[in-house]
Amino acid sequence: MSLRDDAVRVLTATDPDAKVALTAEAAARWRSGARTIGTATPPSQPARPAKPELLRPGQMPKRSSGPKGRIALVHSLVHIEFNAIDLAWDIIARFGAEDLPEAFFDDWVGVAAEEAMHFDLLRKRLAQWGVNYGDMPGHNGLWEAAEITADDLVARLALIPMTLEARGLDTTVLGAAKLRQNDDTETADILGVIYTDEIKHLAVGVRWFEYLCGQRGIDPVTTYQDVLAARFTGKPKPPFNLEARAQAGMRAAYLGPWLPA
């Protein structure tokens, strides 16, 4: 089996435990040098458990305050991390036939492994409150963004890691601070781990976006803005955590049209 075969195995696993376990196995095999990149055909959509119910983003119930709101927040983050596992493997499976350095695959295997770890940390935190992943609805926005960028790796990198996932850097610090104010240091500490890793993940997205733009002879900033104009519903909204984005190598110029005057 190849790395791309392993990616498809994860994408076609319905059970969350299986998806996490297969991710760990695939990452270990790749890092041991025992796998080639290979060939494989990814599914148009990853396999999903029966729950959670998937809604459009605008159909999601409003989050209440207090303990119920905190549980809903963590459930939404669990769902995002679950999708992020599949998104990392889909990049490998879907675009692995392109002329890419091995370091590209090293990076995305690492992202997949860390997203699985994040999912597990948050899911265990939910379980401490007597809540399971799937007990609340989730939205399908991340995967819808994957579908509309399935034709172009540059567009995929611009829309998902550099836009939708980067949004987490804008909100996580405030969320963790609010949790600490409410004496939930355990959840806040988990968000701190995720925040640090997501800066690295954004850096992976920016690095390979700029690499591909260089290969194609196109300007990265203009291309990013063009992709969002063509494929992103709405527009990036402040506040932007420019410091964290800069740590990941994402210059403020990328967000030029959307920065407050």
C-alpha atoms as a printed R data frame, in Angstrom:
    type eleno elety resid chain resno       x      y       z
1   ATOM     1    CA   MET     A     1   0.000  0.000   0.000
2   ATOM     2    CA   SER     A     2   1.075  3.553  -0.742
3   ATOM     3    CA   LEU     A     3   0.637  6.778   1.204
4   ATOM     4    CA   ARG     A     4  -2.260  7.744  -1.047
5   ATOM     5    CA   ASP     A     5  -3.852  4.334  -0.450
6   ATOM     6    CA   ASP     A     6  -3.562  5.013   3.273
7   ATOM     7    CA   ALA     A     7  -5.144  8.433   2.756
8   ATOM     8    CA   VAL     A     8  -8.141  6.840   1.054
9   ATOM     9    CA   ARG     A     9  -8.447  4.303   3.877
10  ATOM    10    CA   VAL     A    10  -8.827  7.173   6.340
11  ATOM    11    CA   LEU     A    11 -11.262  9.020   4.081
12  ATOM    12    CA   THR     A    12 -13.483  5.959   3.714
13  ATOM    13    CA   ALA     A    13 -13.485  5.092   7.441
14  ATOM    14    CA   THR     A    14 -16.879  5.901   8.959
15  ATOM    15    CA   ASP     A    15 -16.100  5.404  12.638
16  ATOM    16    CA   PRO     A    16 -14.209  8.280  14.330
17  ATOM    17    CA   ASP     A    17 -12.073  5.863  16.370
18  ATOM    18    CA   ALA     A    18 -11.063  4.065  13.184
19  ATOM    19    CA   LYS     A    19 -10.246  7.353  11.468
20  ATOM    20    CA   VAL     A    20  -7.949  8.353  14.331
21  ATOM    21    CA   ALA     A    21  -6.288  4.932  14.514
22  ATOM    22    CA   LEU     A    22  -5.766  4.706  10.752
23  ATOM    23    CA   THR     A    23  -4.254  8.184  10.759
24  ATOM    24    CA   ALA     A    24  -1.722  7.164  13.399
25  ATOM    25    CA   GLU     A    25  -0.867  3.972  11.508
26  ATOM    26    CA   ALA     A    26  -0.480  5.786   8.183
27  ATOM    27    CA   ALA     A    27   1.703  8.497   9.705
28  ATOM    28    CA   ALA     A    28   3.933  5.905  11.372
29  ATOM    29    CA   ARG     A    29   4.321  3.959   8.120
30  ATOM    30    CA   TRP     A    30   5.190  7.074   6.148
31  ATOM    31    CA   ARG     A    31   7.716  8.269   8.698
32  ATOM    32    CA   SER     A    32   9.369  4.851   8.773
33  ATOM    33    CA   GLY     A    33  10.080  5.144   5.053
34  ATOM    34    CA   ALA     A    34   8.011  2.071   4.317
35  ATOM    35    CA   ARG     A    35   5.578  3.729   1.873
36  ATOM    36    CA   THR     A    36   5.718  5.290  -1.579
37  ATOM    37    CA   ILE     A    37   3.375  8.114  -2.581
38  ATOM    38    CA   GLY     A    38   1.611  5.837  -5.057
39  ATOM    39    CA   THR     A    39  -1.691  6.339  -6.836
40  ATOM    40    CA   ALA     A    40  -5.246  6.354  -5.525
41  ATOM    41    CA   THR     A    41  -8.661  7.846  -6.207
42  ATOM    42    CA   PRO     A    42 -10.213  9.680  -3.273
43  ATOM    43    CA   PRO     A    43 -13.961  9.598  -2.658
44  ATOM    44    CA   SER     A    44 -15.931 12.706  -3.609
45  ATOM    45    CA   GLN     A    45 -16.937 12.930   0.054
46  ATOM    46    CA   PRO     A    46 -15.394 11.264   3.098
47  ATOM    47    CA   ALA     A    47 -17.325  8.642   5.017
48  ATOM    48    CA   ARG     A    48 -19.253 10.047   7.950
49  ATOM    49    CA   PRO     A    49 -20.820  8.540  11.078
50  ATOM    50    CA   ALA     A    50 -24.609  8.678  11.382
51  ATOM    51    CA   LYS     A    51 -24.240 11.553  13.834
52  ATOM    52    CA   PRO     A    52 -23.839 14.509  13.992
53  ATOM    53    CA   GLU     A    53 -26.645 15.781  11.801
54  ATOM    54    CA   LEU     A    54 -25.055 18.014   9.173
55  ATOM    55    CA   LEU     A    55 -26.663 21.412   8.626
56  ATOM    56    CA   ARG     A    56 -25.886 24.400   6.489
57  ATOM    57    CA   PRO     A    57 -23.834 26.973   8.456
58  ATOM    58    CA   GLY     A    58 -26.799 29.355   8.587
59  ATOM    59    CA   GLN     A    59 -29.039 26.625  10.029
60  ATOM    60    CA   MET     A    60 -26.898 26.011  13.112
61  ATOM    61    CA   PRO     A    61 -28.686 26.809  16.397
62  ATOM    62    CA   LYS     A    62 -27.471 29.901  18.225
63  ATOM    63    CA   ARG     A    63 -25.059 29.123  21.027
64  ATOM    64    CA   SER     A    64 -26.283 29.942  24.519
65  ATOM    65    CA   SER     A    65 -24.110 31.295  27.315
66  ATOM    66    CA   GLY     A    66 -23.050 29.417  30.442
67  ATOM    67    CA   PRO     A    67 -22.165 25.708  30.684
68  ATOM    68    CA   LYS     A    68 -24.410 24.703  27.761
69  ATOM    69    CA   GLY     A    69 -22.735 27.256  25.551
70  ATOM    70    CA   ARG     A    70 -19.298 25.987  26.552
71  ATOM    71    CA   ILE     A    71 -20.290 22.426  25.669
72  ATOM    72    CA   ALA     A    72 -21.684 23.588  22.328
73  ATOM    73    CA   LEU     A    73 -18.450 25.479  21.637
74  ATOM    74    CA   VAL     A    74 -16.292 22.435  22.320
75  ATOM    75    CA   HIS     A    75 -18.591 20.194  20.273
76  ATOM    76    CA   SER     A    76 -18.235 22.596  17.329
77  ATOM    77    CA   LEU     A    77 -14.441 22.470  17.700
78  ATOM    78    CA   VAL     A    78 -14.492 18.660  17.833
79  ATOM    79    CA   HIS     A    79 -16.440 18.683  14.579
80  ATOM    80    CA   ILE     A    80 -13.977 21.090  12.953
81  ATOM    81    CA   GLU     A    81 -11.028 18.896  13.953
82  ATOM    82    CA   PHE     A    82 -12.806 15.788  12.658
83  ATOM    83    CA   ASN     A    83 -13.198 17.488   9.285
84  ATOM    84    CA   ALA     A    84  -9.603 18.693   9.423
85  ATOM    85    CA   ILE     A    85  -8.356 15.084   9.580
86  ATOM    86    CA   ASP     A    86 -10.129 14.328   6.313
87  ATOM    87    CA   LEU     A    87  -9.054 17.595   4.695
88  ATOM    88    CA   ALA     A    88  -5.378 16.839   5.301
89  ATOM    89    CA   TRP     A    89  -5.678 13.342   3.876
90  ATOM    90    CA   ASP     A    90  -7.763 14.555   0.940
91  ATOM    91    CA   ILE     A    91  -4.981 16.946  -0.108
92  ATOM    92    CA   ILE     A    92  -2.602 13.970  -0.196
93  ATOM    93    CA   ALA     A    93  -4.990 11.616  -1.984
94  ATOM    94    CA   ARG     A    94  -6.453 14.141  -4.432
95  ATOM    95    CA   PHE     A    95  -3.383 16.118  -5.426
96  ATOM    96    CA   GLY     A    96  -0.640 13.554  -4.872
97  ATOM    97    CA   ALA     A    97  -0.173 12.957  -8.601
98  ATOM    98    CA   GLU     A    98   1.117 16.509  -9.066
99  ATOM    99    CA   ASP     A    99   4.835 17.172  -9.295
100 ATOM   100    CA   LEU     A   100   5.431 17.909  -5.617
101 ATOM   101    CA   PRO     A   101   8.499 17.453  -3.405
102 ATOM   102    CA   GLU     A   102   8.412 14.730  -0.769
103 ATOM   103    CA   ALA     A   103   8.462 17.488   1.860
104 ATOM   104    CA   PHE     A   104   4.908 18.377   0.808
105 ATOM   105    CA   PHE     A   105   3.735 14.937   1.905
106 ATOM   106    CA   ASP     A   106   5.829 15.078   5.077
107 ATOM   107    CA   ASP     A   107   4.057 18.297   5.992
108 ATOM   108    CA   TRP     A   108   0.513 17.107   5.330
109 ATOM   109    CA   VAL     A   109   1.013 13.774   7.083
110 ATOM   110    CA   GLY     A   110   2.151 15.795  10.096
111 ATOM   111    CA   VAL     A   111  -0.910 18.030   9.860
112 ATOM   112    CA   ALA     A   112  -3.234 15.008   9.667
113 ATOM   113    CA   ALA     A   113  -1.626 13.395  12.730
114 ATOM   114    CA   GLU     A   114  -1.949 16.585  14.768
115 ATOM   115    CA   GLU     A   115  -5.554 17.169  13.711
116 ATOM   116    CA   ALA     A   116  -6.379 13.646  14.892
117 ATOM   117    CA   MET     A   117  -4.690 14.401  18.208
118 ATOM   118    CA   HIS     A   118  -6.710 17.621  18.562
119 ATOM   119    CA   PHE     A   119  -9.918 15.751  17.808
120 ATOM   120    CA   ASP     A   120  -9.120 13.162  20.461
121 ATOM   121    CA   LEU     A   121  -8.252 15.765  23.114
122 ATOM   122    CA   LEU     A   122 -11.463 17.702  22.583
123 ATOM   123    CA   ARG     A   123 -13.638 14.601  22.310
124 ATOM   124    CA   LYS     A   124 -12.306 13.330  25.646
125 ATOM   125    CA   ARG     A   125 -13.065 16.718  27.180
126 ATOM   126    CA   LEU     A   126 -16.654 16.439  25.954
127 ATOM   127    CA   ALA     A   127 -16.885 12.956  27.442
128 ATOM   128    CA   GLN     A   128 -15.927 14.370  30.851
129 ATOM   129    CA   TRP     A   129 -19.174 16.352  30.649
130 ATOM   130    CA   GLY     A   130 -21.195 13.290  29.606
131 ATOM   131    CA   VAL     A   131 -21.458 14.424  25.982
132 ATOM   132    CA   ASN     A   132 -20.482 12.447  22.880
133 ATOM   133    CA   TYR     A   133 -19.390 13.739  19.503
134 ATOM   134    CA   GLY     A   134 -22.565 13.727  17.441
135 ATOM   135    CA   ASP     A   135 -24.941 14.671  20.254
136 ATOM   136    CA   MET     A   136 -25.292 18.108  18.649
137 ATOM   137    CA   PRO     A   137 -25.530 19.102  14.981
138 ATOM   138    CA   GLY     A   138 -22.536 20.223  12.959
139 ATOM   139    CA   HIS     A   139 -22.211 22.196   9.749
140 ATOM   140    CA   ASN     A   140 -20.650 20.983   6.521
141 ATOM   141    CA   GLY     A   141 -19.009 24.240   5.479
142 ATOM   142    CA   LEU     A   142 -15.429 22.967   5.509
143 ATOM   143    CA   TRP     A   143 -16.171 20.061   3.236
144 ATOM   144    CA   GLU     A   144 -18.264 22.208   0.904
145 ATOM   145    CA   ALA     A   145 -15.169 24.401   0.536
146 ATOM   146    CA   ALA     A   146 -13.155 21.274  -0.269
147 ATOM   147    CA   GLU     A   147 -15.630 20.321  -2.998
148 ATOM   148    CA   ILE     A   148 -15.406 23.677  -4.769
149 ATOM   149    CA   THR     A   149 -11.591 23.511  -4.738
150 ATOM   150    CA   ALA     A   150 -11.229 19.868  -5.779
151 ATOM   151    CA   ASP     A   151  -9.955 20.977  -9.207
152 ATOM   152    CA   ASP     A   152  -7.015 23.112  -8.099
153 ATOM   153    CA   LEU     A   153  -4.473 22.729  -5.295
154 ATOM   154    CA   VAL     A   154  -3.678 26.460  -5.285
155 ATOM   155    CA   ALA     A   155  -7.363 27.261  -4.721
156 ATOM   156    CA   ARG     A   156  -7.619 24.545  -2.045
157 ATOM   157    CA   LEU     A   157  -4.689 25.983  -0.086
158 ATOM   158    CA   ALA     A   158  -6.005 29.532  -0.393
159 ATOM   159    CA   LEU     A   159  -9.534 28.752   0.698
160 ATOM   160    CA   ILE     A   160  -9.061 26.161   3.439
161 ATOM   161    CA   PRO     A   161  -5.821 26.524   5.419
162 ATOM   162    CA   MET     A   162  -5.236 30.190   4.532
163 ATOM   163    CA   THR     A   163  -8.834 31.356   5.046
164 ATOM   164    CA   LEU     A   164 -11.172 29.005   6.891
165 ATOM   165    CA   GLU     A   165  -8.638 27.339   9.167
166 ATOM   166    CA   ALA     A   166  -6.735 30.596   9.703
167 ATOM   167    CA   ARG     A   167  -9.955 31.968  11.145
168 ATOM   168    CA   GLY     A   168  -9.318 29.765  14.161
169 ATOM   169    CA   LEU     A   169  -6.247 31.846  14.962
170 ATOM   170    CA   ASP     A   170  -8.483 34.918  15.068
171 ATOM   171    CA   THR     A   171 -10.923 33.396  17.555
172 ATOM   172    CA   THR     A   172  -9.055 30.831  19.681
173 ATOM   173    CA   VAL     A   173  -7.150 33.276  21.868
174 ATOM   174    CA   LEU     A   174 -10.351 35.093  22.837
175 ATOM   175    CA   GLY     A   175 -12.144 31.791  23.424
176 ATOM   176    CA   ALA     A   176  -9.373 30.468  25.661
177 ATOM   177    CA   ALA     A   177  -9.311 33.716  27.662
178 ATOM   178    CA   LYS     A   178 -13.047 33.523  28.208
179 ATOM   179    CA   LEU     A   179 -12.756 29.930  29.391
180 ATOM   180    CA   ARG     A   180 -10.077 30.912  31.901
181 ATOM   181    CA   GLN     A   181 -12.300 33.700  33.186
182 ATOM   182    CA   ASN     A   182 -14.902 31.011  33.857
183 ATOM   183    CA   ASP     A   183 -12.344 28.775  35.632
184 ATOM   184    CA   ASP     A   184 -12.191 26.196  32.841
185 ATOM   185    CA   THR     A   185  -8.421 26.036  32.594
186 ATOM   186    CA   GLU     A   186  -8.444 22.449  31.289
187 ATOM   187    CA   THR     A   187 -10.324 23.336  28.119
188 ATOM   188    CA   ALA     A   188  -8.349 26.559  27.755
189 ATOM   189    CA   ASP     A   189  -5.088 24.581  27.937
190 ATOM   190    CA   ILE     A   190  -6.318 22.283  25.160
191 ATOM   191    CA   LEU     A   191  -7.111 25.308  23.019
192 ATOM   192    CA   GLY     A   192  -3.603 26.577  23.724
193 ATOM   193    CA   VAL     A   193  -2.107 23.376  22.304
194 ATOM   194    CA   ILE     A   194  -4.340 23.599  19.248
195 ATOM   195    CA   TYR     A   195  -3.517 27.271  18.720
196 ATOM   196    CA   THR     A   196   0.231 26.585  18.666
197 ATOM   197    CA   ASP     A   197  -0.203 23.704  16.215
198 ATOM   198    CA   GLU     A   198  -2.561 25.648  13.966
199 ATOM   199    CA   ILE     A   199   0.072 28.343  13.453
200 ATOM   200    CA   LYS     A   200   2.285 25.549  12.106
201 ATOM   201    CA   HIS     A   201  -0.563 24.265   9.931
202 ATOM   202    CA   LEU     A   202  -1.186 27.697   8.463
203 ATOM   203    CA   ALA     A   203   2.541 27.916   7.778
204 ATOM   204    CA   VAL     A   204   2.286 24.657   5.816
205 ATOM   205    CA   GLY     A   205  -0.577 26.082   3.767
206 ATOM   206    CA   VAL     A   206   1.248 29.345   3.065
207 ATOM   207    CA   ARG     A   207   4.537 27.596   2.238
208 ATOM   208    CA   TRP     A   208   3.023 25.328  -0.396
209 ATOM   209    CA   PHE     A   209   0.680 27.995  -1.750
210 ATOM   210    CA   GLU     A   210   3.655 30.279  -2.372
211 ATOM   211    CA   TYR     A   211   5.711 27.387  -3.754
212 ATOM   212    CA   LEU     A   212   3.008 26.548  -6.300
213 ATOM   213    CA   CYS     A   213   2.497 30.191  -7.217
214 ATOM   214    CA   GLY     A   214   6.233 30.376  -7.884
215 ATOM   215    CA   GLN     A   215   6.065 27.246 -10.028
216 ATOM   216    CA   ARG     A   216   3.200 28.737 -12.040
217 ATOM   217    CA   GLY     A   217   4.769 32.187 -12.307
218 ATOM   218    CA   ILE     A   218   1.854 33.967 -10.625
219 ATOM   219    CA   ASP     A   219   1.787 36.516  -7.825
220 ATOM   220    CA   PRO     A   220   0.713 34.897  -4.519
221 ATOM   221    CA   VAL     A   221  -1.118 37.888  -3.033
222 ATOM   222    CA   THR     A   222  -3.080 38.657  -6.195
223 ATOM   223    CA   THR     A   223  -3.840 34.965  -6.702
224 ATOM   224    CA   TYR     A   224  -5.098 34.570  -3.122
225 ATOM   225    CA   GLN     A   225  -7.420 37.527  -3.490
226 ATOM   226    CA   ASP     A   226  -8.640 36.287  -6.881
227 ATOM   227    CA   VAL     A   227  -9.399 32.828  -5.473
228 ATOM   228    CA   LEU     A   228 -11.453 34.310  -2.653
229 ATOM   229    CA   ALA     A   229 -13.318 36.618  -5.043
230 ATOM   230    CA   ALA     A   230 -14.202 33.656  -7.267
231 ATOM   231    CA   ARG     A   231 -14.829 30.886  -4.762
232 ATOM   232    CA   PHE     A   232 -15.449 32.260  -1.262
233 ATOM   233    CA   THR     A   233 -18.970 33.078  -0.181
234 ATOM   234    CA   GLY     A   234 -18.817 36.340   1.731
235 ATOM   235    CA   LYS     A   235 -15.508 37.902   2.692
236 ATOM   236    CA   PRO     A   236 -12.916 37.565   5.475
237 ATOM   237    CA   LYS     A   237 -14.064 39.563   8.474
238 ATOM   238    CA   PRO     A   238 -11.991 41.186  11.226
239 ATOM   239    CA   PRO     A   239 -10.691 40.926  13.824
240 ATOM   240    CA   PHE     A   240  -7.610 39.312  12.293
241 ATOM   241    CA   ASN     A   241  -4.824 37.900  14.444
242 ATOM   242    CA   LEU     A   242  -2.113 39.420  12.280
243 ATOM   243    CA   GLU     A   243   0.633 38.456  14.742
244 ATOM   244    CA   ALA     A   244  -0.196 34.730  14.558
245 ATOM   245    CA   ARG     A   245  -0.637 34.902  10.793
246 ATOM   246    CA   ALA     A   246   2.750 36.617  10.495
247 ATOM   247    CA   GLN     A   247   4.340 33.849  12.576
248 ATOM   248    CA   ALA     A   248   2.970 31.440   9.971
249 ATOM   249    CA   GLY     A   249   4.416 33.515   7.131
250 ATOM   250    CA   MET     A   250   1.091 34.942   5.979
251 ATOM   251    CA   ARG     A   251   1.766 38.596   5.270
252 ATOM   252    CA   ALA     A   252  -0.853 41.234   6.046
253 ATOM   253    CA   ALA     A   253  -0.829 42.099   2.318
254 ATOM   254    CA   TYR     A   254  -2.883 38.967   1.652
255 ATOM   255    CA   LEU     A   255  -5.752 40.511   3.628
256 ATOM   256    CA   GLY     A   256  -5.265 43.991   2.184
257 ATOM   257    CA   PRO     A   257  -8.799 44.500   0.798
258 ATOM   258    CA   TRP     A   258 -10.391 43.348   4.044
259 ATOM   259    CA   LEU     A   259  -8.243 45.088   6.641
260 ATOM   260    CA   PRO     A   260  -9.961 47.887   8.590
261 ATOM   261    CA   ALA     A   261  -9.074 51.341   7.300
